């Protein structure tokens, strides 16, 4: 049985200096990322990244936890319900 869930993760980066850390973590979890869009919003001095993911809750939770632990990075996620 497939325990994977489809979801979206929103990431707001308030300090561009942490972008390399964020990108390193995203590369580490690249196998569950099926889509990514990143927008630098220079007027507000933030960057916004949206991810579409397909993975189990443990892996998605590890990804969001590592991202959320970075100072000046805010993360929210929404996943499909389990069956």
PDB file with one MODEL, atoms N, CA, C and O in Angstrom:
MODEL        1
ATOM      1  N   UNK A   1       0.836  -1.187   0.000  1.00  0.00           N
ATOM      2  CA  UNK A   1       0.000   0.000   0.000  1.00  0.00           C
ATOM      3  C   UNK A   1       0.881   1.252   0.000  1.00  0.00           C
ATOM      4  O   UNK A   1       1.878   1.318   0.719  1.00  0.00           O
ATOM      5  N   UNK A   2       0.513   2.216  -0.792  1.00  0.00           N
ATOM      6  CA  UNK A   2       1.254   3.466  -0.919  1.00  0.00           C
ATOM      7  C   UNK A   2       0.826   4.420   0.195  1.00  0.00           C
ATOM      8  O   UNK A   2      -0.328   4.847   0.233  1.00  0.00           O
ATOM      9  N   UNK A   3       1.739   4.756   1.098  1.00  0.00           N
ATOM     10  CA  UNK A   3       1.433   5.663   2.204  1.00  0.00           C
ATOM     11  C   UNK A   3       1.819   7.100   1.898  1.00  0.00           C
ATOM     12  O   UNK A   3       1.803   7.952   2.786  1.00  0.00           O
ATOM     13  N   UNK A   4       2.168   7.373   0.646  1.00  0.00           N
ATOM     14  CA  UNK A   4       2.567   8.728   0.288  1.00  0.00           C
ATOM     15  C   UNK A   4       1.376   9.656   0.234  1.00  0.00           C
ATOM     16  O   UNK A   4       0.242   9.245  -0.014  1.00  0.00           O
ATOM     17  N   UNK A   5       1.669  10.917   0.473  1.00  0.00           N
ATOM     18  CA  UNK A   5       0.666  11.968   0.369  1.00  0.00           C
ATOM     19  C   UNK A   5       1.172  13.021  -0.607  1.00  0.00           C
ATOM     20  O   UNK A   5       2.375  13.225  -0.764  1.00  0.00           O
ATOM     21  N   UNK A   6       0.232  13.673  -1.250  1.00  0.00           N
ATOM     22  CA  UNK A   6       0.539  14.805  -2.123  1.00  0.00           C
ATOM     23  C   UNK A   6       0.307  16.059  -1.285  1.00  0.00           C
ATOM     24  O   UNK A   6      -0.641  16.124  -0.503  1.00  0.00           O
ATOM     25  N   UNK A   7       1.164  17.039  -1.451  1.00  0.00           N
ATOM     26  CA  UNK A   7       0.976  18.250  -0.669  1.00  0.00           C
ATOM     27  C   UNK A   7       1.674  19.442  -1.272  1.00  0.00           C
ATOM     28  O   UNK A   7       2.383  19.351  -2.273  1.00  0.00           O
ATOM     29  N   UNK A   8       1.443  20.564  -0.620  1.00  0.00           N
ATOM     30  CA  UNK A   8       2.088  21.814  -1.004  1.00  0.00           C
ATOM     31  C   UNK A   8       2.796  22.360   0.228  1.00  0.00           C
ATOM     32  O   UNK A   8       2.270  22.312   1.340  1.00  0.00           O
ATOM     33  N   UNK A   9       3.994  22.877   0.005  1.00  0.00           N
ATOM     34  CA  UNK A   9       4.760  23.512   1.078  1.00  0.00           C
ATOM     35  C   UNK A   9       5.062  24.935   0.638  1.00  0.00           C
ATOM     36  O   UNK A   9       5.592  25.161  -0.450  1.00  0.00           O
ATOM     37  N   UNK A  10       4.721  25.893   1.491  1.00  0.00           N
ATOM     38  CA  UNK A  10       5.038  27.299   1.245  1.00  0.00           C
ATOM     39  C   UNK A  10       6.187  27.730   2.131  1.00  0.00           C
ATOM     40  O   UNK A  10       6.179  27.479   3.336  1.00  0.00           O
ATOM     41  N   UNK A  11       7.173  28.377   1.536  1.00  0.00           N
ATOM     42  CA  UNK A  11       8.366  28.810   2.261  1.00  0.00           C
ATOM     43  C   UNK A  11       8.563  30.302   2.014  1.00  0.00           C
ATOM     44  O   UNK A  11       8.595  30.749   0.867  1.00  0.00           O
ATOM     45  N   UNK A  12       8.694  31.070   3.094  1.00  0.00           N
ATOM     46  CA  UNK A  12       8.988  32.499   2.982  1.00  0.00           C
ATOM     47  C   UNK A  12      10.346  32.735   3.622  1.00  0.00           C
ATOM     48  O   UNK A  12      10.558  32.433   4.796  1.00  0.00           O
ATOM     49  N   UNK A  13      11.257  33.281   2.832  1.00  0.00           N
ATOM     50  CA  UNK A  13      12.614  33.556   3.295  1.00  0.00           C
ATOM     51  C   UNK A  13      12.749  35.065   3.488  1.00  0.00           C
ATOM     52  O   UNK A  13      12.616  35.835   2.536  1.00  0.00           O
ATOM     53  N   UNK A  14      13.013  35.480   4.724  1.00  0.00           N
ATOM     54  CA  UNK A  14      13.102  36.903   5.045  1.00  0.00           C
ATOM     55  C   UNK A  14      14.529  37.430   5.037  1.00  0.00           C
ATOM     56  O   UNK A  14      14.746  38.625   5.235  1.00  0.00           O
ATOM     57  N   UNK A  15      15.501  36.559   4.811  1.00  0.00           N
ATOM     58  CA  UNK A  15      16.907  36.965   4.751  1.00  0.00           C
ATOM     59  C   UNK A  15      17.590  36.148   3.660  1.00  0.00           C
ATOM     60  O   UNK A  15      17.775  34.941   3.815  1.00  0.00           O
ATOM     61  N   UNK A  16      17.962  36.790   2.569  1.00  0.00           N
ATOM     62  CA  UNK A  16      18.546  36.073   1.433  1.00  0.00           C
ATOM     63  C   UNK A  16      19.842  35.347   1.782  1.00  0.00           C
ATOM     64  O   UNK A  16      20.254  34.442   1.057  1.00  0.00           O
ATOM     65  N   UNK A  17      20.477  35.721   2.860  1.00  0.00           N
ATOM     66  CA  UNK A  17      21.719  35.065   3.258  1.00  0.00           C
ATOM     67  C   UNK A  17      21.519  33.604   3.644  1.00  0.00           C
ATOM     68  O   UNK A  17      22.473  32.825   3.635  1.00  0.00           O
ATOM     69  N   UNK A  18      20.299  33.229   3.978  1.00  0.00           N
ATOM     70  CA  UNK A  18      20.033  31.828   4.350  1.00  0.00           C
ATOM     71  C   UNK A  18      19.592  30.993   3.146  1.00  0.00           C
ATOM     72  O   UNK A  18      19.363  29.791   3.283  1.00  0.00           O
ATOM     73  N   UNK A  19      19.470  31.609   1.979  1.00  0.00           N
ATOM     74  CA  UNK A  19      19.029  30.890   0.782  1.00  0.00           C
ATOM     75  C   UNK A  19      19.895  29.670   0.455  1.00  0.00           C
ATOM     76  O   UNK A  19      19.345  28.641   0.063  1.00  0.00           O
ATOM     77  N   UNK A  20      21.225  29.737   0.597  1.00  0.00           N
ATOM     78  CA  UNK A  20      22.018  28.533   0.329  1.00  0.00           C
ATOM     79  C   UNK A  20      21.678  27.356   1.256  1.00  0.00           C
ATOM     80  O   UNK A  20      21.694  26.202   0.827  1.00  0.00           O
ATOM     81  N   UNK A  21      21.370  27.650   2.525  1.00  0.00           N
ATOM     82  CA  UNK A  21      20.950  26.584   3.451  1.00  0.00           C
ATOM     83  C   UNK A  21      19.636  25.964   2.990  1.00  0.00           C
ATOM     84  O   UNK A  21      19.480  24.743   2.978  1.00  0.00           O
ATOM     85  N   UNK A  22      18.694  26.827   2.609  1.00  0.00           N
ATOM     86  CA  UNK A  22      17.386  26.347   2.140  1.00  0.00           C
ATOM     87  C   UNK A  22      17.573  25.478   0.900  1.00  0.00           C
ATOM     88  O   UNK A  22      17.012  24.385   0.822  1.00  0.00           O
ATOM     89  N   UNK A  23      18.347  25.949  -0.062  1.00  0.00           N
ATOM     90  CA  UNK A  23      18.551  25.186  -1.290  1.00  0.00           C
ATOM     91  C   UNK A  23      19.266  23.866  -1.030  1.00  0.00           C
ATOM     92  O   UNK A  23      18.990  22.872  -1.702  1.00  0.00           O
ATOM     93  N   UNK A  24      20.177  23.843  -0.070  1.00  0.00           N
ATOM     94  CA  UNK A  24      20.842  22.597   0.288  1.00  0.00           C
ATOM     95  C   UNK A  24      19.869  21.561   0.829  1.00  0.00           C
ATOM     96  O   UNK A  24      19.945  20.382   0.482  1.00  0.00           O
ATOM     97  N   UNK A  25      18.954  22.008   1.679  1.00  0.00           N
ATOM     98  CA  UNK A  25      17.942  21.096   2.233  1.00  0.00           C
ATOM     99  C   UNK A  25      16.995  20.631   1.135  1.00  0.00           C
ATOM    100  O   UNK A  25      16.633  19.455   1.086  1.00  0.00           O
ATOM    101  N   UNK A  26      16.592  21.538   0.258  1.00  0.00           N
ATOM    102  CA  UNK A  26      15.696  21.148  -0.832  1.00  0.00           C
ATOM    103  C   UNK A  26      16.373  20.125  -1.745  1.00  0.00           C
ATOM    104  O   UNK A  26      15.715  19.202  -2.226  1.00  0.00           O
ATOM    105  N   UNK A  27      17.650  20.274  -1.985  1.00  0.00           N
ATOM    106  CA  UNK A  27      18.386  19.292  -2.789  1.00  0.00           C
ATOM    107  C   UNK A  27      18.426  17.942  -2.092  1.00  0.00           C
ATOM    108  O   UNK A  27      18.304  16.900  -2.736  1.00  0.00           O
ATOM    109  N   UNK A  28      18.594  17.959  -0.785  1.00  0.00           N
ATOM    110  CA  UNK A  28      18.630  16.729   0.009  1.00  0.00           C
ATOM    111  C   UNK A  28      17.319  15.942  -0.112  1.00  0.00           C
ATOM    112  O   UNK A  28      17.328  14.711  -0.070  1.00  0.00           O
ATOM    113  N   UNK A  29      16.201  16.647  -0.260  1.00  0.00           N
ATOM    114  CA  UNK A  29      14.883  16.020  -0.345  1.00  0.00           C
ATOM    115  C   UNK A  29      14.308  16.069  -1.762  1.00  0.00           C
ATOM    116  O   UNK A  29      13.097  15.968  -1.955  1.00  0.00           O
ATOM    117  N   UNK A  30      15.182  16.223  -2.737  1.00  0.00           N
ATOM    118  CA  UNK A  30      14.751  16.358  -4.125  1.00  0.00           C
ATOM    119  C   UNK A  30      13.897  15.213  -4.638  1.00  0.00           C
ATOM    120  O   UNK A  30      13.095  15.409  -5.551  1.00  0.00           O
ATOM    121  N   UNK A  31      14.051  14.020  -4.072  1.00  0.00           N
ATOM    122  CA  UNK A  31      13.291  12.860  -4.563  1.00  0.00           C
ATOM    123  C   UNK A  31      11.793  12.970  -4.282  1.00  0.00           C
ATOM    124  O   UNK A  31      11.001  12.287  -4.932  1.00  0.00           O
ATOM    125  N   UNK A  32      11.383  13.814  -3.326  1.00  0.00           N
ATOM    126  CA  UNK A  32       9.949  13.956  -3.060  1.00  0.00           C
ATOM    127  C   UNK A  32       9.364  15.229  -3.653  1.00  0.00           C
ATOM    128  O   UNK A  32       8.149  15.423  -3.620  1.00  0.00           O
ATOM    129  N   UNK A  33      10.214  16.103  -4.197  1.00  0.00           N
ATOM    130  CA  UNK A  33       9.742  17.361  -4.775  1.00  0.00           C
ATOM    131  C   UNK A  33       9.399  17.126  -6.245  1.00  0.00           C
ATOM    132  O   UNK A  33      10.262  16.779  -7.051  1.00  0.00           O
ATOM    133  N   UNK A  34       8.114  17.324  -6.581  1.00  0.00           N
ATOM    134  CA  UNK A  34       7.701  17.116  -7.965  1.00  0.00           C
ATOM    135  C   UNK A  34       7.500  18.429  -8.717  1.00  0.00           C
ATOM    136  O   UNK A  34       7.350  18.435  -9.939  1.00  0.00           O
ATOM    137  N   UNK A  35       7.496  19.537  -7.983  1.00  0.00           N
ATOM    138  CA  UNK A  35       7.387  20.846  -8.613  1.00  0.00           C
ATOM    139  C   UNK A  35       7.864  21.929  -7.665  1.00  0.00           C
ATOM    140  O   UNK A  35       7.713  21.817  -6.449  1.00  0.00           O
ATOM    141  N   UNK A  36       8.441  22.976  -8.231  1.00  0.00           N
ATOM    142  CA  UNK A  36       8.973  24.064  -7.417  1.00  0.00           C
ATOM    143  C   UNK A  36       8.840  25.374  -8.179  1.00  0.00           C
ATOM    144  O   UNK A  36       9.107  25.440  -9.379  1.00  0.00           O
ATOM    145  N   UNK A  37       8.420  26.423  -7.462  1.00  0.00           N
ATOM    146  CA  UNK A  37       8.388  27.758  -8.030  1.00  0.00           C
ATOM    147  C   UNK A  37       8.963  28.718  -6.994  1.00  0.00           C
ATOM    148  O   UNK A  37       8.515  28.728  -5.847  1.00  0.00           O
ATOM    149  N   UNK A  38       9.935  29.512  -7.378  1.00  0.00           N
ATOM    150  CA  UNK A  38      10.534  30.481  -6.476  1.00  0.00           C
ATOM    151  C   UNK A  38      10.419  31.884  -7.042  1.00  0.00           C
ATOM    152  O   UNK A  38      10.715  32.124  -8.212  1.00  0.00           O
ATOM    153  N   UNK A  39       9.985  32.805  -6.196  1.00  0.00           N
ATOM    154  CA  UNK A  39       9.801  34.189  -6.612  1.00  0.00           C
ATOM    155  C   UNK A  39      10.529  35.111  -5.638  1.00  0.00           C
ATOM    156  O   UNK A  39      10.172  35.161  -4.461  1.00  0.00           O
ATOM    157  N   UNK A  40      11.538  35.838  -6.101  1.00  0.00           N
ATOM    158  CA  UNK A  40      12.134  36.866  -5.241  1.00  0.00           C
ATOM    159  C   UNK A  40      11.260  38.120  -5.311  1.00  0.00           C
ATOM    160  O   UNK A  40      10.994  38.635  -6.397  1.00  0.00           O
ATOM    161  N   UNK A  41      10.822  38.600  -4.172  1.00  0.00           N
ATOM    162  CA  UNK A  41       9.983  39.800  -4.123  1.00  0.00           C
ATOM    163  C   UNK A  41      10.837  40.932  -3.559  1.00  0.00           C
ATOM    164  O   UNK A  41      10.825  41.211  -2.360  1.00  0.00           O
ATOM    165  N   UNK A  42      11.572  41.569  -4.456  1.00  0.00           N
ATOM    166  CA  UNK A  42      12.570  42.568  -4.068  1.00  0.00           C
ATOM    167  C   UNK A  42      11.954  43.756  -3.329  1.00  0.00           C
ATOM    168  O   UNK A  42      12.580  44.317  -2.429  1.00  0.00           O
ATOM    169  N   UNK A  43      10.750  44.137  -3.698  1.00  0.00           N
ATOM    170  CA  UNK A  43      10.092  45.292  -3.080  1.00  0.00           C
ATOM    171  C   UNK A  43       9.919  45.084  -1.572  1.00  0.00           C
ATOM    172  O   UNK A  43      10.041  46.033  -0.798  1.00  0.00           O
ATOM    173  N   UNK A  44       9.640  43.866  -1.163  1.00  0.00           N
ATOM    174  CA  UNK A  44       9.447  43.551   0.261  1.00  0.00           C
ATOM    175  C   UNK A  44      10.665  42.865   0.877  1.00  0.00           C
ATOM    176  O   UNK A  44      10.661  42.526   2.060  1.00  0.00           O
ATOM    177  N   UNK A  45      11.698  42.663   0.075  1.00  0.00           N
ATOM    178  CA  UNK A  45      12.939  42.021   0.516  1.00  0.00           C
ATOM    179  C   UNK A  45      12.707  40.622   1.098  1.00  0.00           C
ATOM    180  O   UNK A  45      13.279  40.267   2.129  1.00  0.00           O
ATOM    181  N   UNK A  46      11.864  39.835   0.428  1.00  0.00           N
ATOM    182  CA  UNK A  46      11.625  38.436   0.795  1.00  0.00           C
ATOM    183  C   UNK A  46      11.667  37.591  -0.473  1.00  0.00           C
ATOM    184  O   UNK A  46      11.566  38.103  -1.588  1.00  0.00           O
ATOM    185  N   UNK A  47      11.817  36.309  -0.276  1.00  0.00           N
ATOM    186  CA  UNK A  47      11.685  35.344  -1.366  1.00  0.00           C
ATOM    187  C   UNK A  47      10.639  34.336  -0.958  1.00  0.00           C
ATOM    188  O   UNK A  47      10.554  33.957   0.210  1.00  0.00           O
ATOM    189  N   UNK A  48       9.841  33.901  -1.913  1.00  0.00           N
ATOM    190  CA  UNK A  48       8.780  32.940  -1.649  1.00  0.00           C
ATOM    191  C   UNK A  48       8.999  31.732  -2.549  1.00  0.00           C
ATOM    192  O   UNK A  48       9.188  31.869  -3.757  1.00  0.00           O
ATOM    193  N   UNK A  49       8.970  30.557  -1.951  1.00  0.00           N
ATOM    194  CA  UNK A  49       9.115  29.304  -2.694  1.00  0.00           C
ATOM    195  C   UNK A  49       7.890  28.449  -2.415  1.00  0.00           C
ATOM    196  O   UNK A  49       7.487  28.283  -1.264  1.00  0.00           O
ATOM    197  N   UNK A  50       7.302  27.909  -3.468  1.00  0.00           N
ATOM    198  CA  UNK A  50       6.223  26.939  -3.287  1.00  0.00           C
ATOM    199  C   UNK A  50       6.687  25.605  -3.861  1.00  0.00           C
ATOM    200  O   UNK A  50       7.282  25.544  -4.936  1.00  0.00           O
ATOM    201  N   UNK A  51       6.400  24.544  -3.119  1.00  0.00           N
ATOM    202  CA  UNK A  51       6.783  23.199  -3.528  1.00  0.00           C
ATOM    203  C   UNK A  51       5.549  22.324  -3.627  1.00  0.00           C
ATOM    204  O   UNK A  51       4.623  22.456  -2.826  1.00  0.00           O
ATOM    205  N   UNK A  52       5.531  21.440  -4.596  1.00  0.00           N
ATOM    206  CA  UNK A  52       4.560  20.349  -4.643  1.00  0.00           C
ATOM    207  C   UNK A  52       5.363  19.100  -4.308  1.00  0.00           C
ATOM    208  O   UNK A  52       6.389  18.824  -4.930  1.00  0.00           O
ATOM    209  N   UNK A  53       4.889  18.348  -3.323  1.00  0.00           N
ATOM    210  CA  UNK A  53       5.633  17.177  -2.853  1.00  0.00           C
ATOM    211  C   UNK A  53       4.769  15.926  -2.918  1.00  0.00           C
ATOM    212  O   UNK A  53       3.540  15.992  -2.892  1.00  0.00           O
ATOM    213  N   UNK A  54       5.447  14.781  -3.003  1.00  0.00           N
ATOM    214  CA  UNK A  54       4.813  13.464  -2.971  1.00  0.00           C
ATOM    215  C   UNK A  54       5.711  12.581  -2.114  1.00  0.00           C
ATOM    216  O   UNK A  54       6.756  12.114  -2.569  1.00  0.00           O
ATOM    217  N   UNK A  55       5.292  12.356  -0.864  1.00  0.00           N
ATOM    218  CA  UNK A  55       6.119  11.568   0.040  1.00  0.00           C
ATOM    219  C   UNK A  55       5.337  11.136   1.263  1.00  0.00           C
ATOM    220  O   UNK A  55       4.177  11.508   1.438  1.00  0.00           O
ATOM    221  N   UNK A  56       5.982  10.350   2.105  1.00  0.00           N
ATOM    222  CA  UNK A  56       5.306   9.938   3.346  1.00  0.00           C
ATOM    223  C   UNK A  56       5.401  11.068   4.369  1.00  0.00           C
ATOM    224  O   UNK A  56       6.218  11.979   4.226  1.00  0.00           O
ATOM    225  N   UNK A  57       4.573  11.003   5.384  1.00  0.00           N
ATOM    226  CA  UNK A  57       4.495  12.103   6.348  1.00  0.00           C
ATOM    227  C   UNK A  57       5.796  12.283   7.126  1.00  0.00           C
ATOM    228  O   UNK A  57       6.139  13.405   7.499  1.00  0.00           O
ATOM    229  N   UNK A  58       6.517  11.201   7.373  1.00  0.00           N
ATOM    230  CA  UNK A  58       7.792  11.327   8.087  1.00  0.00           C
ATOM    231  C   UNK A  58       8.799  12.133   7.275  1.00  0.00           C
ATOM    232  O   UNK A  58       9.472  13.012   7.812  1.00  0.00           O
ATOM    233  N   UNK A  59       8.903  11.838   5.994  1.00  0.00           N
ATOM    234  CA  UNK A  59       9.863  12.534   5.144  1.00  0.00           C
ATOM    235  C   UNK A  59       9.463  13.989   4.937  1.00  0.00           C
ATOM    236  O   UNK A  59      10.311  14.879   5.000  1.00  0.00           O
ATOM    237  N   UNK A  60       8.192  14.235   4.693  1.00  0.00           N
ATOM    238  CA  UNK A  60       7.720  15.610   4.511  1.00  0.00           C
ATOM    239  C   UNK A  60       7.905  16.396   5.806  1.00  0.00           C
ATOM    240  O   UNK A  60       8.301  17.562   5.779  1.00  0.00           O
ATOM    241  N   UNK A  61       7.619  15.759   6.936  1.00  0.00           N
ATOM    242  CA  UNK A  61       7.816  16.412   8.231  1.00  0.00           C
ATOM    243  C   UNK A  61       9.272  16.732   8.507  1.00  0.00           C
ATOM    244  O   UNK A  61       9.584  17.782   9.069  1.00  0.00           O
ATOM    245  N   UNK A  62      10.166  15.833   8.113  1.00  0.00           N
ATOM    246  CA  UNK A  62      11.601  16.090   8.290  1.00  0.00           C
ATOM    247  C   UNK A  62      12.034  17.281   7.438  1.00  0.00           C
ATOM    248  O   UNK A  62      12.801  18.128   7.894  1.00  0.00           O
ATOM    249  N   UNK A  63      11.543  17.343   6.205  1.00  0.00           N
ATOM    250  CA  UNK A  63      11.867  18.460   5.316  1.00  0.00           C
ATOM    251  C   UNK A  63      11.385  19.776   5.911  1.00  0.00           C
ATOM    252  O   UNK A  63      12.161  20.725   6.024  1.00  0.00           O
ATOM    253  N   UNK A  64      10.116  19.843   6.292  1.00  0.00           N
ATOM    254  CA  UNK A  64       9.572  21.098   6.825  1.00  0.00           C
ATOM    255  C   UNK A  64      10.216  21.454   8.160  1.00  0.00           C
ATOM    256  O   UNK A  64      10.408  22.632   8.461  1.00  0.00           O
ATOM    257  N   UNK A  65      10.546  20.454   8.956  1.00  0.00           N
ATOM    258  CA  UNK A  65      11.212  20.716  10.235  1.00  0.00           C
ATOM    259  C   UNK A  65      12.585  21.321  10.060  1.00  0.00           C
ATOM    260  O   UNK A  65      12.944  22.268  10.761  1.00  0.00           O
ATOM    261  N   UNK A  66      13.354  20.787   9.135  1.00  0.00           N
ATOM    262  CA  UNK A  66      14.701  21.336   8.881  1.00  0.00           C
ATOM    263  C   UNK A  66      14.611  22.759   8.333  1.00  0.00           C
ATOM    264  O   UNK A  66      15.388  23.631   8.722  1.00  0.00           O
ATOM    265  N   UNK A  67      13.659  22.987   7.429  1.00  0.00           N
ATOM    266  CA  UNK A  67      13.502  24.334   6.885  1.00  0.00           C
ATOM    267  C   UNK A  67      13.044  25.311   7.963  1.00  0.00           C
ATOM    268  O   UNK A  67      13.563  26.423   8.061  1.00  0.00           O
ATOM    269  N   UNK A  68      12.087  24.900   8.759  1.00  0.00           N
ATOM    270  CA  UNK A  68      11.538  25.772   9.804  1.00  0.00           C
ATOM    271  C   UNK A  68      12.530  26.093  10.904  1.00  0.00           C
ATOM    272  O   UNK A  68      12.359  27.078  11.621  1.00  0.00           O
ATOM    273  N   UNK A  69      13.565  25.279  11.050  1.00  0.00           N
ATOM    274  CA  UNK A  69      14.582  25.522  12.075  1.00  0.00           C
ATOM    275  C   UNK A  69      15.575  26.615  11.670  1.00  0.00           C
ATOM    276  O   UNK A  69      16.361  27.079  12.496  1.00  0.00           O
ATOM    277  N   UNK A  70      15.538  27.017  10.418  1.00  0.00           N
ATOM    278  CA  UNK A  70      16.446  28.067   9.939  1.00  0.00           C
ATOM    279  C   UNK A  70      15.861  29.429  10.327  1.00  0.00           C
ATOM    280  O   UNK A  70      14.695  29.725  10.064  1.00  0.00           O
ATOM    281  N   UNK A  71      16.706  30.246  10.960  1.00  0.00           N
ATOM    282  CA  UNK A  71      16.286  31.596  11.362  1.00  0.00           C
ATOM    283  C   UNK A  71      15.869  32.395  10.128  1.00  0.00           C
ATOM    284  O   UNK A  71      16.550  32.361   9.103  1.00  0.00           O
ATOM    285  N   UNK A  72      14.759  33.109  10.229  1.00  0.00           N
ATOM    286  CA  UNK A  72      14.206  33.950   9.153  1.00  0.00           C
ATOM    287  C   UNK A  72      13.602  33.155   8.010  1.00  0.00           C
ATOM    288  O   UNK A  72      13.481  33.672   6.899  1.00  0.00           O
ATOM    289  N   UNK A  73      13.215  31.895   8.260  1.00  0.00           N
ATOM    290  CA  UNK A  73      12.503  31.082   7.279  1.00  0.00           C
ATOM    291  C   UNK A  73      11.198  30.621   7.914  1.00  0.00           C
ATOM    292  O   UNK A  73      11.197  30.032   8.995  1.00  0.00           O
ATOM    293  N   UNK A  74      10.083  30.893   7.231  1.00  0.00           N
ATOM    294  CA  UNK A  74       8.758  30.464   7.691  1.00  0.00           C
ATOM    295  C   UNK A  74       8.219  29.419   6.725  1.00  0.00           C
ATOM    296  O   UNK A  74       8.311  29.580   5.508  1.00  0.00           O
ATOM    297  N   UNK A  75       7.655  28.346   7.278  1.00  0.00           N
ATOM    298  CA  UNK A  75       7.206  27.219   6.462  1.00  0.00           C
ATOM    299  C   UNK A  75       5.798  26.801   6.889  1.00  0.00           C
ATOM    300  O   UNK A  75       5.492  26.729   8.079  1.00  0.00           O
ATOM    301  N   UNK A  76       4.962  26.531   5.911  1.00  0.00           N
ATOM    302  CA  UNK A  76       3.623  25.973   6.140  1.00  0.00           C
ATOM    303  C   UNK A  76       3.382  24.892   5.110  1.00  0.00           C
ATOM    304  O   UNK A  76       3.871  24.980   3.983  1.00  0.00           O
ATOM    305  N   UNK A  77       2.626  23.868   5.493  1.00  0.00           N
ATOM    306  CA  UNK A  77       2.331  22.797   4.550  1.00  0.00           C
ATOM    307  C   UNK A  77       0.881  22.370   4.668  1.00  0.00           C
ATOM    308  O   UNK A  77       0.232  22.552   5.698  1.00  0.00           O
ATOM    309  N   UNK A  78       0.395  21.796   3.578  1.00  0.00           N
ATOM    310  CA  UNK A  78      -0.951  21.205   3.538  1.00  0.00           C
ATOM    311  C   UNK A  78      -0.823  19.916   2.742  1.00  0.00           C
ATOM    312  O   UNK A  78      -0.237  19.903   1.660  1.00  0.00           O
ATOM    313  N   UNK A  79      -1.380  18.819   3.286  1.00  0.00           N
ATOM    314  CA  UNK A  79      -1.266  17.507   2.671  1.00  0.00           C
ATOM    315  C   UNK A  79      -2.629  16.903   2.452  1.00  0.00           C
ATOM    316  O   UNK A  79      -3.600  17.248   3.125  1.00  0.00           O
ATOM    317  N   UNK A  80      -2.687  15.970   1.474  1.00  0.00           N
ATOM    318  CA  UNK A  80      -3.911  15.211   1.306  1.00  0.00           C
ATOM    319  C   UNK A  80      -4.123  14.349   2.539  1.00  0.00           C
ATOM    320  O   UNK A  80      -3.172  14.017   3.247  1.00  0.00           O
ATOM    321  N   UNK A  81      -5.354  13.995   2.787  1.00  0.00           N
ATOM    322  CA  UNK A  81      -5.668  13.161   3.942  1.00  0.00           C
ATOM    323  C   UNK A  81      -5.257  11.716   3.647  1.00  0.00           C
ATOM    324  O   UNK A  81      -5.238  11.283   2.495  1.00  0.00           O
ATOM    325  N   UNK A  82      -4.929  10.979   4.720  1.00  0.00           N
ATOM    326  CA  UNK A  82      -4.559   9.567   4.533  1.00  0.00           C
ATOM    327  C   UNK A  82      -5.801   8.765   4.229  1.00  0.00           C
ATOM    328  O   UNK A  82      -6.914   9.161   4.574  1.00  0.00           O
ATOM    329  N   UNK A  83      -5.597   7.615   3.568  1.00  0.00           N
ATOM    330  CA  UNK A  83      -6.741   6.782   3.206  1.00  0.00           C
ATOM    331  C   UNK A  83      -6.890   5.650   4.180  1.00  0.00           C
ATOM    332  O   UNK A  83      -7.801   4.834   4.044  1.00  0.00           O
TER     333      UNK A  83
ENDMDL
END
